[in-house]
Amino acid sequence: MQKAPVTERLLSLDRRWIFLLVLIFALGALVIEVDLPIVASQPVQDMYDQIERLQKLEASRASIPAEQQAALRSTLLISMDYDPASKPELEPMSLGIITHALCNGVKVVGMTLNQHGQDLGERVMQRAAKACNADYGRDWAYLGFKPGGATLIINMGQDFHDAYNQDYRGTSTKSLEVTRNITSLNSFGYVVSVASSVFWEQWVIFGQARYNFVYGTGVAGVLAPDVFPFMQTGQVKGLLGGLVGAAEFESLIKRPGTATAGMRPQSAVHLLIVLLVIFGNTMYFLDRRRKRRSMRPGGGS
Amino acid sequence: MIFFKRTLPLIVAFTFGIVAIVLYFIPHQAAQTAFTQLVNWDRIIAAFALLIGIHSLVRMHWRKIEHKQAGWAYSAILIAALVLTLAIGLYNDGMWFWNKRESAGALPWIYDYVFKPAGATMFSVLAFFIASAAYRTFRARTVPAALLLTAAVITMLGQVPLGRLISHWFPDISLWLMMVPNAAVKRGILLGVALGVISTSLRIIFGIERAYLGGD
């Protein structure tokens, strides 16, 4: 039996060889140390600037009268709307944002719209609080999960304490220093949703558009292109797109973490995919030329 | 019976659909209080939807087991896992479900050592399949396909630091692709989807679309 031409055989390569290549590239990148330039893009810089703005507001707290402090709008609300499947990509974002905020004196309130993300959110907040020596109730609070999604967002915009009358630990939100003066979503200085699904968009449609707060988001890489139209309208101020967005944020706050470490294997696998696409197309065109030649009169078998 | 199965749900959908739309746009305090109440009801209904979801899931998989359909063993594992997790959750590490949730015990263990790794595995396997699919199917057969392929290659390299190491043009062009052609297309899709959502909502409110009432 005649053997198929090389190009044809390569085009129908067993996918397990490609899986093996992915594994080799990913592991190789973990072993071989290469310094990669991580430079923050404008959307990442925008998110950093928003947190810096809150820091300045918080720093001015002591110089303003007590009755005006409630309207300072310097608290950050972060909604960690993801589940364990997207944790490796999104958790570095949450950790970076919360750590940067807490370590710079910005008060942080955490929550989630995803029922699978309740424990993830709490642990990230605890880690960040530990790193910054932040006190629960005074510097930060975690509200946990409540069902509703879009309607919960509307509810929080209408009456914050009606939507969340207790935190995750069962303490009244009216008794916690960090949430005492929050009346609506509009009371927050910056709202961020770190999301692996449509939740980031629900915050825009049902939250930002109606209550007009400053909003930023961190999303899985595959969702990032969806956010750009909202950035141009000014409804989204600050975007961390995928693991690279998290790594860029880590480079800005000078706290390299798992996202920065993940840049080497991710770069290697991206490079492999590009090489595979180029190689696959080269084989395709060579094979097509061979087939055309063989169809010509006297062009061989 | 037809009143409860068809007429009443249609009346409820129409009344609350119209009321919710009207209240949403009236900034008066009384209207906003009523709207908050409606939103609270919606959240309570959303919680009950979880129960309906469980009922529907169990019924579907139970049928598979009953009729020994292909893959029925997976359905059995699913139901066993559901019952086990529910029982452990209700047991609440000896404190039972009417007390505050315990942070220790079997439930966090399941979350940490079963749910989290299983979820992460599902997501990470994607990298392998994307690489394989890119090699097999991404072909520059036509001019539009070649354009798409070029944009994809630039974006893939522009989205990782390696791209910047090769040339700063990769991240710059990648950002331009996102900000200009991508945003323009997405905006068109968004407008289309929004009009579709409005149209479907009106069809439900006015009783033209009745699929949500069920088959029988």
Boltz contact constraints between the chains, C-beta under 6 A:
constraints:
  - contact:
      token1: [A, 15]
      token2: [B, 132]
      max_distance: 6.0
  - contact:
      token1: [A, 18]
      token2: [B, 131]
      max_distance: 6.0
  - contact:
      token1: [A, 18]
      token2: [B, 132]
      max_distance: 6.0
  - contact:
      token1: [A, 18]
      token2: [B, 135]
      max_distance: 6.0
  - contact:
      token1: [A, 19]
      token2: [B, 128]
      max_distance: 6.0
  - contact:
      token1: [A, 22]
      token2: [B, 128]
      max_distance: 6.0
  - contact:
      token1: [A, 22]
      token2: [B, 131]
      max_distance: 6.0
  - contact:
      token1: [A, 36]
      token2: [B, 161]
      max_distance: 6.0
  - contact:
      token1: [A, 37]
      token2: [B, 161]
      max_distance: 6.0
  - contact:
      token1: [A, 37]
      token2: [B, 164]
      max_distance: 6.0
  - contact:
      token1: [A, 37]
      token2: [B, 165]
      max_distance: 6.0
  - contact:
      token1: [A, 38]
      token2: [B, 161]
      max_distance: 6.0
  - contact:
      token1: [A, 84]
      token2: [B, 115]
      max_distance: 6.0
  - contact:
      token1: [A, 84]
      token2: [B, 116]
      max_distance: 6.0
  - contact:
      token1: [A, 84]
      token2: [B, 119]
      max_distance: 6.0
  - contact:
      token1: [A, 85]
      token2: [B, 119]
      max_distance: 6.0
  - contact:
      token1: [A, 85]
      token2: [B, 122]
      max_distance: 6.0
  - contact:
      token1: [A, 85]
      token2: [B, 123]
      max_distance: 6.0
  - contact:
      token1: [A, 119]
      token2: [B, 111]
      max_distance: 6.0
  - contact:
      token1: [A, 147]
      token2: [B, 46]
      max_distance: 6.0
  - contact:
      token1: [A, 147]
      token2: [B, 47]
      max_distance: 6.0
  - contact:
      token1: [A, 148]
      token2: [B, 43]
      max_distance: 6.0
  - contact:
      token1: [A, 148]
      token2: [B, 46]
      max_distance: 6.0
  - contact:
      token1: [A, 151]
      token2: [B, 39]
      max_distance: 6.0
  - contact:
      token1: [A, 151]
      token2: [B, 42]
      max_distance: 6.0
  - contact:
      token1: [A, 151]
      token2: [B, 43]
      max_distance: 6.0
  - contact:
      token1: [A, 154]
      token2: [B, 39]
      max_distance: 6.0
  - contact:
      token1: [A, 155]
      token2: [B, 39]
      max_distance: 6.0
  - contact:
      token1: [A, 158]
      token2: [B, 36]
      max_distance: 6.0
  - contact:
      token1: [A, 159]
      token2: [B, 36]
      max_distance: 6.0
  - contact:
      token1: [A, 170]
      token2: [B, 100]
      max_distance: 6.0
  - contact:
      token1: [A, 225]
      token2: [B, 178]
      max_distance: 6.0
  - contact:
      token1: [A, 225]
      token2: [B, 182]
      max_distance: 6.0
  - contact:
      token1: [A, 228]
      token2: [B, 178]
      max_distance: 6.0
  - contact:
      token1: [A, 228]
      token2: [B, 179]
      max_distance: 6.0
  - contact:
      token1: [A, 228]
      token2: [B, 182]
      max_distance: 6.0
  - contact:
      token1: [A, 228]
      token2: [B, 183]
      max_distance: 6.0
  - contact:
      token1: [A, 229]
      token2: [B, 183]
      max_distance: 6.0
  - contact:
      token1: [A, 229]
      token2: [B, 186]
      max_distance: 6.0
  - contact:
      token1: [A, 229]
      token2: [B, 187]
      max_distance: 6.0
  - contact:
      token1: [A, 232]
      token2: [B, 183]
      max_distance: 6.0
  - contact:
      token1: [A, 244]
      token2: [B, 159]
      max_distance: 6.0
  - contact:
      token1: [A, 263]
      token2: [B, 161]
      max_distance: 6.0
  - contact:
      token1: [A, 266]
      token2: [B, 160]
      max_distance: 6.0
  - contact:
      token1: [A, 267]
      token2: [B, 160]
      max_distance: 6.0
  - contact:
      token1: [A, 267]
      token2: [B, 161]
      max_distance: 6.0
  - contact:
      token1: [A, 267]
      token2: [B, 162]
      max_distance: 6.0
  - contact:
      token1: [A, 269]
      token2: [B, 127]
      max_distance: 6.0
  - contact:
      token1: [A, 270]
      token2: [B, 156]
      max_distance: 6.0
  - contact:
      token1: [A, 270]
      token2: [B, 160]
      max_distance: 6.0
  - contact:
      token1: [A, 271]
      token2: [B, 162]
      max_distance: 6.0
  - contact:
      token1: [A, 273]
      token2: [B, 131]
      max_distance: 6.0
  - contact:
      token1: [A, 273]
      token2: [B, 134]
      max_distance: 6.0
  - contact:
      token1: [A, 274]
      token2: [B, 153]
      max_distance: 6.0
  - contact:
      token1: [A, 274]
      token2: [B, 156]
      max_distance: 6.0
  - contact:
      token1: [A, 276]
      token2: [B, 134]
      max_distance: 6.0
  - contact:
      token1: [A, 276]
      token2: [B, 135]
      max_distance: 6.0
  - contact:
      token1: [A, 277]
      token2: [B, 134]
      max_distance: 6.0
  - contact:
      token1: [A, 277]
      token2: [B, 138]
      max_distance: 6.0
  - contact:
      token1: [A, 280]
      token2: [B, 135]
      max_distance: 6.0
  - contact:
      token1: [A, 281]
      token2: [B, 140]
      max_distance: 6.0
  - contact:
      token1: [A, 284]
      token2: [B, 139]
      max_distance: 6.0
